[in-house]
Amino acid sequence: MTAVVANFINILATVLFFAIFIRALMSWFVPQDSTGISRVLSDITEPIVGPIRRVLPSVGGIDFSPWVAMILIQVVSHVAISFLTSSSA
């Protein structure tokens, strides 16, 4: 059972990571598109990136909150998976 939960956490973290990454890339090329894939990515990632953006100031007009969110997603998922796999042993 813990392997299923660990796999789910891994998949969820990967999907969120790439959603944030693609949204950040799209913001450079299509900054104000509020339709289609851009809107879906925004709906998925804003609950994660938004709070970080409110705390982390932009530096020189560059928003680092997506990158911080991606790092946090990786760290939290690795810690959760490590905890799950070590507790099941």
QUINOR-V109900 format. One record per residue. SS is DSSP state (a for helix, b for strand, c for the rest). PSI is psi as a letter, one per 30 degrees, with the letter a starting at -180 (999 if undefined). NEAR is the number of other ideal C-beta (glycine too) atoms within 10 Angstrom. Layout:
ss=SS psi=PSI near=NEAR
ss=SS psi=PSI near=NEAR
//
This chain:
ss=c psi=e near=7
ss=a psi=f near=14
ss=a psi=e near=11
ss=a psi=e near=9
ss=a psi=e near=14
ss=a psi=e near=18
ss=a psi=e near=12
ss=a psi=e near=10
ss=a psi=e near=16
ss=a psi=e near=14
ss=a psi=e near=11
ss=a psi=e near=12
ss=a psi=e near=19
ss=a psi=e near=13
ss=a psi=e near=12
ss=a psi=e near=19
ss=a psi=e near=17
ss=a psi=e near=12
ss=a psi=e near=21
ss=a psi=e near=23
ss=a psi=e near=16
ss=a psi=e near=14
ss=a psi=e near=19
ss=a psi=e near=19
ss=a psi=e near=11
ss=a psi=f near=15
ss=a psi=f near=16
ss=a psi=e near=7
ss=a psi=e near=7
ss=c psi=i near=13
ss=c psi=e near=8
ss=c psi=g near=6
ss=c psi=j near=13
ss=c psi=g near=8
ss=c psi=l near=8
ss=a psi=b near=9
ss=a psi=e near=12
ss=a psi=e near=17
ss=a psi=e near=11
ss=a psi=e near=12
ss=a psi=e near=19
ss=a psi=e near=17
ss=a psi=e near=10
ss=a psi=e near=15
ss=a psi=f near=21
ss=a psi=e near=13
ss=a psi=f near=8
ss=a psi=e near=19
ss=a psi=e near=24
ss=a psi=e near=12
ss=a psi=e near=12
ss=a psi=e near=16
ss=a psi=e near=17
ss=a psi=e near=9
ss=a psi=e near=8
ss=c psi=j near=15
ss=c psi=k near=9
ss=c psi=k near=10
ss=b psi=j near=8
ss=c psi=h near=4
ss=c psi=g near=5
ss=b psi=k near=7
ss=c psi=j near=16
ss=c psi=g near=14
ss=a psi=e near=20
ss=a psi=e near=20
ss=a psi=e near=16
ss=a psi=e near=17
ss=a psi=e near=23
ss=a psi=e near=21
ss=a psi=e near=11
ss=a psi=e near=12
ss=a psi=e near=19
ss=a psi=e near=14
ss=a psi=e near=11
ss=a psi=e near=12
ss=a psi=e near=19
ss=a psi=e near=13
ss=a psi=e near=10
ss=a psi=e near=15
ss=a psi=e near=18
ss=a psi=e near=11
ss=a psi=e near=12
ss=a psi=e near=17
ss=a psi=e near=13
ss=a psi=e near=9
ss=a psi=f near=8
ss=c psi=f near=11
ss=c psi=999 near=5
//
